[in-house]
Amino acid sequence: MKLRIEFIDESVLYTNEYITSTIRKYAFQWQTASDSWLVRWDNVPHFPKIASFPHHRHDYRTGQEVVTDSFDVVLIDVLIYIGDQLQKA
């Protein structure tokens, strides 16, 4: 499943999810209208030292990439997070 969701502030969430009976691969990427990355959640196994491996989050809002633990997120989790962030703005 691939989606493009545009929010009231014109930021955009791109989703990419692949699910079978035994595999789930996902990436949710939130970015500004001008294509600057804000936050990305995924389970690509490229950070094996993260406690929540392979689940992790990339946060770019400080101007540098910060990779942190995450959990097995689904679309509704990401939408709630973004909604909370937009209400704070």
C-alpha positions in Angstrom: 0.0 0.0 0.0 1.3 3.4 -1.0 -0.4 6.6 0.1 0.3 10.3 -0.1 -1.5 12.3 2.6 -1.4 16.1 2.6 -2.2 18.0 5.9 -3.6 21.4 6.5 -0.1 22.9 6.9 0.7 21.5 3.5 3.2 18.9 5.0 2.9 15.5 3.4 3.0 11.9 4.7 4.2 9.2 2.3 3.4 5.6 3.3 4.8 2.4 1.9 3.6 -0.8 3.4 4.1 -4.4 2.2 2.3 -7.2 4.1 2.1 -10.9 3.6 1.1 -13.7 6.0 4.7 -13.7 7.4 6.3 -10.4 6.5 5.5 -6.7 7.2 7.8 -4.0 5.8 6.9 -0.4 6.3 8.1 3.2 6.0 6.1 6.3 6.9 7.8 9.5 5.9 6.5 12.9 7.0 8.0 15.9 5.2 7.4 19.6 4.6 5.7 20.9 1.5 9.1 21.8 0.2 10.3 18.2 0.6 12.4 18.6 3.7 12.2 15.5 5.8 10.6 15.8 9.3 10.2 12.3 10.7 10.5 8.8 9.2 9.5 5.5 10.8 10.6 2.3 9.3 11.7 -1.3 9.9 14.6 -1.5 7.5 17.2 -3.6 9.3 20.1 -1.1 9.1 20.4 0.0 12.8 21.1 -3.3 14.6 22.3 -1.6 17.8 18.9 0.1 18.4 17.1 -1.6 21.2 13.9 -1.8 19.2 15.6 -3.3 16.1 14.5 -3.3 13.4 11.9 -0.7 14.3 13.3 2.8 14.5 12.6 6.5 13.9 14.6 9.1 12.0 14.0 12.7 13.2 15.3 15.5 11.1 13.6 18.5 12.7 16.7 19.8 14.4 18.5 20.0 11.1 20.5 16.7 11.7 19.3 13.1 11.5 18.6 11.6 15.0 17.8 7.9 15.0 15.9 6.6 18.0 14.1 3.5 19.2 10.6 3.1 17.9 8.0 0.4 17.9 6.0 -1.5 15.3 4.0 1.5 14.1 0.9 1.4 12.0 -0.7 4.2 10.0 -3.1 5.4 12.7 -0.1 5.7 15.2 1.7 8.0 12.8 -1.5 10.0 12.0 -2.1 10.6 15.7 1.5 11.7 16.2 1.4 14.1 13.3 -2.0 15.5 14.5 -0.5 16.1 18.0 2.5 17.9 16.4 0.3 20.1 14.2 -1.9 21.1 17.2 1.2 22.2 19.0 2.4 24.4 16.1 
